[in-house]
Amino acid sequence: MLAAGALIACEADAGRFAGLQVVTGTLGDTTVIRTLSGSVWGADATLVPELSIGETEGPEELLFGRIASIAVDDEGRIHVLDGQALNVRVFDSAGEHIETLGRPGDGPGELRTAESVVLLADGRIAVNDQRGLRIQVYRPGGGETEEWAYRAGAVILRLRQLYADRHGRALVVAPELAPSGRLIQQIFVFDASGAPQDTLLPPGSDFEPLSVELDLMSSSGRSRRIAQPIPLTARHYWTVNPEGRFVSGVSTDFRIHVERDGGVLRIERVHEPVAASEAERGYHRERLTRSMRITQPDWSWNGPPVPETKPPFRGLVVGRDGRIWVKLWTEARPEENEDHDPENPRSEPVTWPSPLRYDVFEPDGTYLGAVNPPEGFADYPQPVFDGDYVWAVTRDALDVERVVRFRIEVGGR
């Protein structure tokens, strides 16, 4: 083992991956792999569509109201959770409809809300019904259903994430509001029978982003200070891998921590900061100011400025195969909002979207390369990544949603 703080520079399998240079070593119980240059793929990858599910007109099972979540099993079956219709539609790997599970309501197998669908280790299908404060569990084939209740958080969020690991556990996020005004992300853990096992806090929960503050008046007439993160500043991101371990990082640096037996794997990469133009920074400042003044009309900026460079990344996703997909910040360009509503104070005449781009790492930290999704590819609901394939929601010019299976294609190959 290397002494604490010692790192070794090397070329990773230079014969196979020409140009890939990394630094590896150990720091206490942490194994570090830092990519200096190059990648396994040797070029950027794109996504080529292979299968599309969804129509503007046709059978009911192909008409989606609002796709809230998708899940894919080992056989390539696709499970689509419609948050408007409040059901799960199951399709085989060729896109043929198999069955529909769930319906609106408060009874067994029924849903009041539906934001996340996952597949449990034994093939059962779990849906987070956050307003019902329960997880609805379905057996394939329309068999019996189960209901796992959990304690309410103080805050009901639309995006309450549900995870499942290979050991049969289900993990649901239930935020609560701390006295400081920060959201605390509690995680309730259930075993395969639905029995509560534990309540966890994700790593890095003590991180406080750079913020401005708002005076919020409660129904009792008491004023409370609420923190609102400043745009384009570092955040703490985390997710859960198939082993049920946390993968996390604070985006002040390109540094991802993966929990594992006996320690931590720390994945790093040399990163060139992306600049935020004065116009883009002004857009974010004005947008946040307008939003705050809806609640507090006399509000004025009371925190650090919007930064001139963006953090390295803005999200983490782990694939079914354990690969880590790091959602990067990219250079933004102004775009006219064709749907701008002058009567809506939250509607923007011009937006500054940052094109999607991901860095992809093997579970052991080896840098594979970057993926540039095509136009219309949505990062919400969260895509499903598995090996050479990606399942994601796309939206066309008419805002029609479809689930598309893509193949990863590197450098035209």
C-alpha positions in Angstrom: 0.0 0.0 0.0 1.2 3.5 -0.7 1.9 5.9 2.1 -0.8 8.4 2.9 -0.8 11.2 0.4 1.3 9.2 -2.1 0.1 8.9 -5.7 1.6 7.1 -8.7 1.3 8.4 -12.3 0.8 5.7 -14.9 -0.7 5.0 -18.3 -3.7 2.7 -18.0 -3.1 -0.3 -20.2 -1.4 2.0 -22.8 -1.5 -0.7 -25.5 -5.3 -0.8 -25.5 -6.2 2.7 -24.4 -3.6 4.9 -26.1 -3.5 8.4 -24.5 -5.3 7.5 -21.3 -3.2 8.8 -18.5 -4.2 8.4 -14.8 -2.7 8.9 -11.4 -3.6 6.3 -8.8 -2.8 5.7 -5.1 -4.3 5.5 -1.6 -4.9 8.1 1.0 -5.7 6.2 4.2 -8.8 4.1 3.4 -9.5 6.0 0.2 -8.3 4.7 -3.2 -7.8 7.6 -5.7 -8.0 7.3 -9.4 -7.4 10.6 -11.2 -7.7 10.9 -15.0 -5.1 13.3 -16.4 -5.9 13.0 -20.1 -7.4 10.7 -22.7 -10.2 8.1 -22.4 -10.9 4.4 -23.1 -13.2 5.3 -26.0 -10.7 7.8 -27.5 -13.5 10.0 -28.8 -16.9 11.4 -27.8 -19.9 9.1 -28.1 -23.4 9.8 -29.4 -26.7 8.1 -28.9 -28.4 6.3 -31.8 -32.2 5.6 -31.4 -33.2 2.0 -31.9 -36.7 1.8 -30.4 -39.5 4.3 -29.7 -42.6 3.8 -27.6 -45.4 6.5 -27.7 -47.7 8.1 -30.2 -49.7 11.2 -30.7 -52.7 9.1 -31.7 -53.4 5.4 -31.2 -54.0 2.8 -28.5 -54.4 4.1 -25.0 -51.3 2.3 -23.8 -49.2 4.3 -26.2 -50.6 7.7 -25.2 -48.6 9.2 -22.3 -49.9 12.1 -20.2 -46.8 12.8 -18.2 -44.0 10.2 -18.0 -42.7 10.5 -14.4 -40.2 7.6 -14.3 -39.0 4.6 -16.2 -37.3 1.3 -15.2 -35.8 -1.6 -17.3 -35.3 -5.2 -16.2 -32.7 -7.8 -17.2 -34.8 -8.9 -20.2 -35.1 -5.4 -21.6 -38.7 -5.0 -20.5 -39.6 -1.3 -20.1 -41.8 -0.1 -17.2 -43.2 3.4 -17.8 -44.8 5.3 -14.9 -47.4 7.8 -16.1 -47.8 10.4 -13.4 -51.0 11.8 -15.0 -52.8 8.5 -15.7 -51.4 7.1 -12.4 -50.4 3.7 -13.8 -47.4 1.6 -14.9 -47.3 0.3 -18.5 -45.1 -2.6 -19.2 -43.6 -3.2 -22.6 -41.4 -6.0 -23.9 -37.9 -5.4 -25.4 -39.5 -5.0 -28.8 -41.9 -2.3 -27.6 -45.1 -4.5 -27.4 -47.5 -3.7 -24.6 -47.7 -6.5 -22.0 -49.8 -5.1 -19.2 -50.9 -2.0 -17.2 -50.7 -1.9 -13.4 -52.3 0.5 -11.0 -55.0 3.1 -11.3 -56.0 6.4 -9.5 -57.4 6.0 -6.0 -56.7 5.3 -2.3 -57.2 1.6 -2.2 -54.9 -1.4 -2.5 -52.8 -1.1 -5.7 -54.1 2.4 -6.3 -52.2 5.6 -6.5 -52.8 9.2 -5.4 -49.5 10.4 -6.8 -46.7 8.6 -8.7 -43.2 9.9 -9.2 -40.8 7.0 -9.1 -40.9 3.4 -10.3 -38.1 0.8 -9.6 -37.8 -2.9 -9.9 -37.1 -4.9 -6.8 -34.5 -7.7 -6.9 -37.2 -10.4 -7.2 -38.9 -8.7 -10.2 -41.7 -7.0 -8.3 -42.5 -3.4 -9.3 -42.5 -0.6 -6.7 -44.0 2.8 -7.1 -43.6 5.7 -4.7 -47.0 7.2 -3.8 -45.8 10.2 -1.9 -49.1 11.8 -1.0 -50.3 8.4 0.2 -47.1 8.1 2.2 -46.6 4.6 0.9 -44.8 2.4 -1.6 -47.2 0.4 -3.8 -45.7 -3.0 -4.8 -47.0 -5.0 -7.8 -46.3 -8.5 -8.9 -45.9 -8.9 -12.7 -49.0 -10.4 -14.3 -51.5 -8.4 -12.3 -51.2 -10.5 -9.1 -51.4 -9.4 -5.5 -50.3 -6.0 -4.4 -48.6 -4.8 -1.3 -48.5 -1.5 0.5 -45.4 -0.3 2.5 -46.2 2.8 4.6 -43.5 5.3 5.7 -43.4 8.3 8.0 -44.1 11.6 6.4 -41.5 14.2 6.0 -42.4 17.8 6.9 -42.2 18.7 3.2 -44.0 17.1 0.3 -41.8 17.3 -2.9 -42.9 16.3 -6.3 -39.6 14.6 -7.0 -39.4 12.1 -4.2 -36.9 9.5 -5.4 -37.1 5.8 -4.9 -34.2 3.4 -5.2 -33.7 -0.4 -5.1 -30.6 -2.5 -4.8 -29.5 -6.0 -5.6 -30.0 -7.1 -2.0 -33.8 -6.6 -2.2 -33.9 -3.3 -0.3 -35.9 -0.3 -1.3 -34.8 3.2 -0.3 -37.1 6.2 -0.4 -36.2 9.9 0.1 -38.4 11.9 2.5 -37.2 15.4 3.0 -37.8 17.4 6.1 -37.3 21.1 6.7 -34.7 22.0 9.3 -35.1 25.1 11.6 -32.4 26.8 9.5 -34.7 26.5 6.4 -32.6 23.8 4.7 -34.1 20.6 3.4 -32.7 17.5 5.1 -32.9 14.5 2.9 -33.9 11.5 5.1 -33.8 8.0 3.5 -36.2 5.3 4.8 -34.9 1.8 4.1 -37.2 -1.2 3.7 -36.2 -4.9 3.4 -37.6 -7.2 0.8 -40.7 -7.9 2.9 -41.5 -4.2 3.3 -40.4 -4.0 6.9 -38.6 -0.7 7.9 -34.9 -1.4 8.4 -33.2 2.0 8.9 -33.3 5.7 8.4 -30.2 7.2 6.8 -28.7 10.6 5.9 -26.8 10.7 2.6 -23.1 11.6 2.8 -22.4 15.3 2.6 -25.7 16.3 4.2 -23.8 19.1 6.1 -22.8 20.9 2.9 -24.3 24.3 2.7 -24.3 25.9 -0.8 -23.8 29.6 -1.3 -27.2 31.2 -0.9 -29.4 34.2 -0.7 -32.1 34.5 2.0 -35.8 35.2 2.0 -38.1 36.2 4.9 -41.0 33.8 4.8 -44.1 34.5 6.9 -45.8 31.4 8.4 -49.5 31.0 8.8 -49.0 31.8 12.5 -47.6 35.2 11.6 -44.0 34.3 12.5 -41.2 35.3 10.1 -38.5 32.7 9.2 -35.4 33.0 7.1 -35.2 30.6 4.1 -32.0 30.0 2.2 -32.1 29.8 -1.6 -29.0 28.5 -3.4 -27.4 30.9 -5.9 -27.4 29.7 -9.5 -24.3 28.2 -11.1 -22.7 27.5 -7.7 -21.5 24.2 -6.3 -24.1 21.7 -5.0 -23.9 18.4 -3.2 -25.1 15.5 -5.3 -25.7 11.9 -4.4 -27.3 8.7 -5.7 -27.4 5.0 -4.8 -25.6 2.3 -6.9 -26.9 -1.3 -7.5 -25.1 -2.5 -4.4 -27.0 0.0 -2.2 -23.9 2.1 -1.6 -23.8 5.9 -1.8 -22.1 7.6 -4.8 -21.7 11.3 -4.0 -19.8 14.5 -4.7 -19.7 18.2 -4.0 -19.3 20.0 -7.3 -16.6 22.5 -6.1 -14.2 20.0 -7.7 -14.4 17.1 -10.1 -14.4 14.5 -7.3 -16.8 11.6 -6.9 -16.8 9.4 -3.8 -18.0 5.8 -4.1 -18.6 3.8 -0.9 -17.4 0.3 -0.9 -16.2 -2.4 1.6 -13.3 -1.2 3.7 -13.2 2.3 2.4 -14.0 4.7 -0.4 -13.1 5.0 -4.1 -12.5 8.6 -5.1 -12.8 9.4 -8.8 -11.2 12.5 -10.1 -10.6 14.1 -13.5 -8.6 17.1 -14.7 -11.3 19.6 -15.6 -11.3 22.9 -17.6 -13.9 25.3 -16.0 -16.7 26.5 -18.3 -17.2 30.2 -18.3 -20.5 31.9 -17.6 -20.9 35.1 -19.7 -22.1 38.3 -18.1 -25.4 38.0 -20.0 -26.0 34.5 -18.7 -25.1 35.5 -15.1 -27.5 38.5 -15.4 -30.3 36.2 -16.6 -29.9 33.9 -13.6 -29.7 36.8 -11.2 -32.8 38.5 -12.6 -34.7 35.2 -12.7 -34.0 34.4 -9.0 -34.8 38.0 -8.0 -38.2 37.9 -9.7 -39.0 34.5 -8.1 -38.1 35.8 -4.6 -40.2 39.0 -5.0 -43.3 36.9 -5.7 -43.1 36.0 -2.0 -41.3 39.1 -0.6 -41.9 42.1 -2.9 -39.2 44.3 -1.4 -36.5 41.5 -1.6 -33.1 42.5 -2.8 -30.0 40.5 -3.5 -28.3 39.6 -0.2 -25.6 37.0 -1.0 -22.5 36.4 -3.1 -22.7 37.1 -6.8 -23.4 34.6 -9.5 -20.0 33.1 -10.3 -18.1 33.7 -13.6 -17.3 30.0 -14.0 -19.6 27.0 -13.6 -19.0 24.0 -11.3 -17.6 20.9 -13.0 -20.9 18.9 -12.8 -24.6 19.2 -12.1 -25.8 15.7 -11.4 -24.9 12.0 -10.8 -26.6 8.9 -12.1 -25.5 5.3 -11.7 -26.5 2.7 -14.3 -27.8 -0.7 -13.8 -24.3 -2.0 -14.5 -22.7 0.2 -11.9 -21.3 2.7 -14.4 -21.3 6.3 -13.1 -22.7 9.0 -15.4 -21.6 12.5 -14.4 -23.8 15.2 -15.8 -21.6 18.1 -16.8 -22.1 21.9 -16.9 -21.6 23.1 -20.5 -21.5 26.4 -22.3 -24.9 28.0 -22.6 -26.5 29.9 -25.5 -29.5 32.2 -25.3 -32.7 30.9 -26.9 -36.0 32.6 -27.5 -38.8 31.0 -25.6 -41.6 30.3 -28.1 -44.0 29.6 -25.2 -43.3 32.8 -23.3 -46.4 34.0 -21.4 -46.0 37.8 -20.5 -48.8 37.4 -17.9 -46.8 34.7 -16.0 -44.0 36.2 -13.9 -42.1 32.9 -14.0 -42.2 32.7 -17.8 -38.9 33.8 -19.5 -38.8 35.5 -22.9 -35.3 34.2 -23.3 -33.7 31.1 -21.7 -30.1 30.0 -21.4 -30.1 26.2 -21.7 -26.8 24.2 -21.3 -26.6 21.3 -23.7 -26.5 17.9 -22.1 -23.2 16.1 -21.8 -22.1 13.2 -19.6 -18.7 11.9 -18.5 -18.9 8.1 -18.1 -16.8 6.0 -15.6 -16.6 2.3 -15.0 -17.4 1.2 -11.4 -13.7 1.0 -10.7 -13.1 4.7 -11.8 -11.8 4.1 -15.3 -12.8 7.0 -17.5 -14.6 5.7 -20.6 -15.3 9.1 -22.3 -18.0 11.6 -22.9 -21.5 11.2 -24.3 -23.4 13.9 -26.1 -27.2 13.1 -26.2 -29.2 14.3 -29.2 -31.7 17.1 -29.3 -35.0 16.3 -27.5 -33.3 13.9 -25.1 -34.6 14.6 -21.6 -32.6 14.2 -18.4 -35.8 14.2 -16.4 -37.3 11.7 -15.8 -34.0 10.1 -15.0 -32.7 8.0 -17.9 -31.8 4.3 -17.5 -28.2 3.4 -18.3 -27.0 -0.2 -18.8 -23.9 -1.2 -20.8 -24.1 0.1 -24.3 -27.7 1.1 -24.1 -29.7 4.1 -22.7 -33.5 4.4 -22.2 -34.8 7.9 -21.9 -37.8 10.1 -22.5 -37.8 12.4 -25.6 -40.0 15.3 -26.4 -40.8 16.5 -29.9 -41.8 19.9 -31.2 -45.4 19.3 -30.1 -44.1 18.2 -26.6 -45.2 14.6 -27.2 -43.4 12.3 -24.9 -41.9 9.0 -26.0 -39.6 6.4 -24.4 -36.7 5.7 -26.7 -34.0 3.1 -26.4 -30.6 4.4 -27.6 -27.4 2.6 -28.5 -24.1 4.2 -27.5 -22.0 4.9 -30.6 -18.4 6.0 -30.2 -16.8 8.2 -32.9 -19.1 6.9 -35.6 -18.5 3.2 -34.6 
